[in-house]
Amino acid sequence: MLSDRTYMRASYPRERTSGLAWLISAIVAAFVLQLVFERILEMPGAMEHYFGLSAGGLRSGWVWTLLSYSFLHDTRNLLHIVGNLLGLYFLGRVLMPLLGSRRFLTLYGAMVLTGGIAWTAVNWHLGGTVVGASAGVAGLFMVFACFYPNQPVTFLLFFIVPVTLKPKYVVIAALLIDLAGCVFYEVMGVPSPFGFAHSAHLGGMAAGWIYYRYLHDLSWSLPSRRADIELPKWMKKAVKSSVPAAFSVNVGTPGDLRAEVDRILDKINSSGFGALTADEKRLLDEAKDLLSRR
């Protein structure tokens, strides 16, 4: 039973800080540092100069800005950081159990990197600096829409009016808006009236779609070192041993079935549901059916 599992009990020492909490904390800490440099040390733009993404910075070899720009936000617009943090929090709560903490953070970093590269490619000769986590958030929403395209989600339009829509329609609308904004504003060297880095959004969403389409179902474990070529059976010397050659879990008894289910649930808790093999998913379904018949 789930109540027999140690990590389902109230006394279990759960992980105090998840990867999502660390990521949000880092963004908030960077925003506080921006305010300190701007309003206390009277050095406005210092953080943005060294850690914001710009073509000039990349020409100087500041490659870290392809990631660090996502931790900074516009200090003159509080909604910039609030909107990104809300999106990151709600999307992260849904996606992290599916992906696992390590895969979630790796995917988020890849979306930020791809968004930064896309923005740089469009704005290489136009100048300017971009900051914000919106490329990563846009990519996460693309992954969410791929997993749950028809699940109704309620959005707060202008943070006031609740609107319920299906994610697949929202992501299509976002793609069209960002594509139009990239072509008609960024490429033409005109500031977007929305204040968005449209090309960065497109890069993040592209990375999210590629992950879901081609990478999510792949095993992220290291490849086996077992030799691909083996000796023929007639050349192998038979060895008698009382110890079985390979260990296999016997799920014939209720106790062994519970132990195997516990192992699979531990794997989900550490690596996410996407790390399970087809046999492990089948065993979970069989255990669920068995419990429902009791």
C-alpha positions as CSV (number, residue, x, y, z in Angstrom):
1,M,0.0,0.0,0.0
2,L,1.1,3.6,-0.5
3,S,0.9,4.2,3.2
4,D,3.5,1.6,3.8
5,R,6.1,3.5,1.7
6,T,8.4,5.6,3.8
7,Y,8.4,8.6,1.6
8,M,4.6,8.8,1.7
9,R,4.6,9.2,5.5
10,A,4.5,12.7,7.1
11,S,7.7,11.9,9.1
12,Y,9.7,11.3,5.9
13,P,12.5,13.9,5.5
14,R,11.5,15.2,2.0
15,E,13.8,17.1,-0.2
16,R,13.7,20.6,1.1
17,T,14.5,22.5,-2.0
18,S,13.6,21.3,-5.6
19,G,15.3,22.3,-8.8
20,L,12.4,24.5,-9.6
21,A,12.7,26.3,-6.3
22,W,16.4,26.9,-6.8
23,L,15.8,28.3,-10.3
24,I,13.1,30.7,-9.1
25,S,15.3,31.7,-6.2
26,A,18.2,32.5,-8.5
27,I,16.0,34.7,-10.7
28,V,14.7,36.6,-7.7
29,A,18.3,37.0,-6.3
30,A,19.5,38.3,-9.7
31,F,16.6,40.8,-9.8
32,V,17.5,42.0,-6.3
33,L,21.2,42.5,-7.3
34,Q,20.0,44.5,-10.3
35,L,18.1,46.8,-7.9
36,V,21.1,47.1,-5.6
37,F,23.4,48.1,-8.4
38,E,20.9,50.5,-9.9
39,R,19.5,52.3,-6.8
40,I,22.0,51.8,-4.0
41,L,25.4,51.6,-5.8
42,E,24.2,54.1,-8.5
43,M,25.5,51.8,-11.3
44,P,22.5,51.5,-13.5
45,G,22.9,48.9,-16.3
46,A,25.9,47.2,-14.8
47,M,24.3,43.8,-14.5
48,E,22.7,44.1,-17.9
49,H,26.1,45.1,-19.5
50,Y,28.0,42.1,-18.2
51,F,25.2,39.4,-18.1
52,G,22.6,40.6,-20.6
53,L,22.7,39.1,-24.1
54,S,23.9,41.4,-26.8
55,A,25.7,41.0,-30.1
56,G,28.5,43.2,-28.9
57,G,29.0,41.1,-25.8
58,L,29.3,37.9,-27.9
59,R,31.8,39.6,-30.2
60,S,33.9,40.2,-27.1
61,G,33.7,36.5,-26.2
62,W,31.1,36.8,-23.4
63,V,29.5,33.4,-24.3
64,W,28.0,33.0,-20.8
65,T,25.5,35.7,-21.6
66,L,23.6,33.1,-23.8
67,L,22.4,31.7,-20.5
68,S,22.9,34.5,-17.9
69,Y,20.4,36.8,-19.7
70,S,17.5,34.6,-18.6
71,F,18.2,35.5,-14.9
72,L,17.9,39.3,-15.5
73,H,14.7,41.3,-16.0
74,D,13.6,44.9,-16.6
75,T,13.7,46.7,-13.3
76,R,11.4,49.4,-14.7
77,N,8.6,46.9,-15.3
78,L,7.7,44.7,-12.4
79,L,5.2,42.7,-14.5
80,H,8.2,41.4,-16.6
81,I,9.6,39.3,-13.8
82,V,6.2,38.5,-12.1
83,G,4.8,37.1,-15.3
84,N,7.8,35.0,-16.0
85,L,8.0,33.7,-12.5
86,L,4.3,32.8,-12.4
87,G,4.6,30.9,-15.7
88,L,7.7,29.2,-14.6
89,Y,6.1,28.1,-11.3
90,F,2.9,26.8,-12.7
91,L,4.4,25.0,-15.7
92,G,7.2,23.7,-13.6
93,R,4.8,22.1,-11.0
94,V,3.2,20.1,-13.9
95,L,6.3,19.2,-15.9
96,M,8.8,18.4,-13.2
97,P,7.1,15.2,-12.0
98,L,7.0,14.1,-15.7
99,L,10.6,14.9,-16.5
100,G,12.4,14.7,-13.2
101,S,14.4,17.5,-11.8
102,R,17.6,17.0,-13.7
103,R,15.9,16.6,-17.1
104,F,13.7,19.6,-16.4
105,L,16.6,21.9,-15.6
106,T,18.6,20.6,-18.6
107,L,15.6,21.2,-20.9
108,Y,15.0,24.7,-19.5
109,G,18.7,25.6,-20.1
110,A,18.5,24.2,-23.6
111,M,15.5,26.4,-24.3
112,V,17.1,29.5,-22.9
113,L,20.3,28.8,-25.0
114,T,18.3,28.2,-28.2
115,G,16.2,31.3,-27.6
116,G,19.4,33.3,-27.1
117,I,21.0,31.9,-30.3
118,A,17.8,32.7,-32.3
119,W,17.7,36.3,-30.9
120,T,21.4,36.8,-31.7
121,A,20.9,35.5,-35.3
122,V,18.1,38.0,-35.9
123,N,19.7,40.9,-34.1
124,W,23.4,40.4,-34.9
125,H,23.6,43.6,-36.9
126,L,20.8,45.5,-35.2
127,G,22.3,45.9,-31.7
128,G,20.4,46.0,-28.5
129,T,20.3,43.9,-25.3
130,V,17.8,41.3,-24.3
131,V,17.1,40.0,-20.7
132,G,14.4,37.8,-19.3
133,A,13.3,34.2,-18.8
134,S,10.5,34.3,-21.4
135,A,12.4,32.1,-23.9
136,G,12.5,29.3,-21.3
137,V,8.9,29.9,-20.2
138,A,7.6,29.9,-23.8
139,G,9.5,26.6,-24.4
140,L,8.0,25.0,-21.3
141,F,4.5,26.0,-22.4
142,M,5.1,24.4,-25.8
143,V,6.1,21.1,-24.0
144,F,3.0,21.5,-21.7
145,A,0.7,22.0,-24.8
146,C,2.3,18.9,-26.4
147,F,1.5,16.8,-23.3
148,Y,-1.9,18.2,-22.6
149,P,-3.2,19.8,-25.8
150,N,-6.9,19.6,-24.9
151,Q,-6.8,20.2,-21.2
152,P,-8.7,23.4,-20.3
153,V,-6.5,26.0,-18.6
154,T,-7.7,29.2,-17.1
155,F,-5.6,32.3,-17.8
156,L,-5.9,35.7,-16.2
157,L,-6.1,38.2,-19.1
158,F,-4.3,41.3,-18.0
159,F,-4.1,39.6,-14.6
160,I,-7.8,40.5,-14.1
161,V,-10.2,38.7,-16.5
162,P,-10.2,34.9,-16.3
163,V,-10.3,33.2,-19.7
164,T,-10.4,29.4,-20.2
165,L,-8.7,28.0,-23.3
166,K,-7.1,24.8,-24.6
167,P,-3.3,24.9,-24.6
168,K,-3.1,23.9,-28.2
169,Y,-5.0,27.0,-29.3
170,V,-2.9,29.3,-27.0
171,V,0.4,27.9,-28.3
172,I,-0.7,28.4,-31.9
173,A,-1.7,32.0,-31.3
174,A,1.6,32.6,-29.5
175,L,3.5,31.1,-32.4
176,L,1.7,33.4,-34.9
177,I,2.2,36.5,-32.8
178,D,5.9,35.9,-32.3
179,L,6.4,34.9,-35.9
180,A,4.7,38.1,-37.1
181,G,6.5,40.2,-34.5
182,C,9.9,38.7,-35.5
183,V,9.3,39.3,-39.2
184,F,7.6,42.8,-39.1
185,Y,9.5,44.3,-36.2
186,E,12.8,42.6,-35.2
187,V,14.0,41.8,-38.7
188,M,13.1,45.4,-39.8
189,G,14.9,46.8,-36.8
190,V,11.8,48.4,-35.3
191,P,11.0,48.0,-31.5
192,S,8.1,45.7,-30.9
193,P,5.1,47.4,-29.5
194,F,4.5,44.4,-27.2
195,G,8.0,44.7,-25.7
196,F,8.8,41.1,-26.5
197,A,11.9,39.4,-27.8
198,H,9.9,37.4,-30.4
199,S,12.8,35.6,-31.9
200,A,13.9,34.3,-28.4
201,H,10.4,33.0,-27.8
202,L,10.4,31.2,-31.2
203,G,13.8,29.6,-30.3
204,G,12.6,28.4,-26.9
205,M,9.4,27.0,-28.4
206,A,11.3,25.3,-31.2
207,A,13.5,23.6,-28.6
208,G,10.5,22.5,-26.6
209,W,8.8,20.9,-29.6
210,I,12.0,19.2,-30.7
211,Y,12.4,17.7,-27.2
212,Y,8.8,16.4,-27.1
213,R,8.9,15.1,-30.7
214,Y,12.3,13.4,-30.8
215,L,13.9,13.2,-27.3
216,H,11.3,12.6,-24.6
217,D,10.8,8.9,-25.2
218,L,14.6,8.2,-25.5
219,S,16.5,6.7,-22.6
220,W,18.8,9.2,-20.9
221,S,20.9,6.5,-19.2
222,L,24.4,5.7,-20.3
223,P,24.6,3.0,-23.0
224,S,25.4,-0.6,-21.9
225,R,29.0,-1.8,-22.3
226,R,27.9,-5.4,-23.2
227,A,29.7,-6.7,-26.2
228,D,27.7,-6.8,-29.4
229,I,29.6,-9.9,-30.6
230,E,29.4,-13.1,-28.6
231,L,30.9,-16.6,-29.1
232,P,28.7,-19.3,-30.6
233,K,27.0,-21.5,-28.1
234,W,29.0,-24.6,-29.1
235,M,32.2,-22.7,-28.2
236,K,31.0,-21.7,-24.8
237,K,32.0,-23.9,-21.9
238,A,29.1,-24.9,-19.8
239,V,29.6,-23.9,-16.1
240,K,27.5,-25.4,-13.4
241,S,26.7,-23.1,-10.6
242,S,24.1,-22.9,-7.9
243,V,23.9,-19.1,-8.3
244,P,21.6,-17.8,-11.1
245,A,23.4,-16.0,-13.9
246,A,21.2,-13.0,-13.7
247,F,18.9,-11.6,-11.0
248,S,15.3,-11.2,-11.8
249,V,12.5,-10.0,-9.6
250,N,9.8,-12.6,-8.9
251,V,6.5,-10.8,-8.9
252,G,4.5,-14.0,-8.4
253,T,3.7,-13.2,-4.7
254,P,2.1,-10.1,-3.3
255,G,5.2,-9.3,-1.3
256,D,7.5,-9.4,-4.3
257,L,5.0,-7.4,-6.4
258,R,4.9,-4.7,-3.7
259,A,8.7,-4.6,-3.7
260,E,8.9,-4.2,-7.4
261,V,6.2,-1.5,-7.4
262,D,8.2,0.3,-4.7
263,R,11.3,0.3,-6.8
264,I,9.4,1.7,-9.8
265,L,7.8,4.4,-7.7
266,D,11.3,5.3,-6.4
267,K,12.5,5.6,-10.0
268,I,9.5,7.9,-10.8
269,N,10.3,10.0,-7.7
270,S,13.9,10.5,-8.7
271,S,13.9,10.6,-12.5
272,G,10.3,11.2,-13.6
273,F,7.6,9.1,-15.3
274,G,9.3,9.4,-18.7
275,A,12.3,7.4,-17.5
276,L,10.2,4.2,-17.1
277,T,10.6,1.3,-19.5
278,A,7.6,-0.3,-21.2
279,D,7.8,-3.3,-18.9
280,E,7.8,-1.1,-15.8
281,K,4.7,0.8,-17.1
282,R,2.9,-2.4,-17.8
283,L,3.7,-3.7,-14.3
284,L,2.3,-0.5,-12.7
285,D,-0.9,-1.0,-14.7
286,E,-1.2,-4.6,-13.6
287,A,-0.6,-3.6,-9.9
288,K,-3.3,-0.9,-10.2
289,D,-5.8,-3.4,-11.6
290,L,-4.9,-5.9,-8.9
291,L,-5.5,-3.3,-6.1
292,S,-8.8,-2.2,-7.7
293,R,-10.2,-5.7,-7.5
294,R,-9.6,-6.0,-3.8
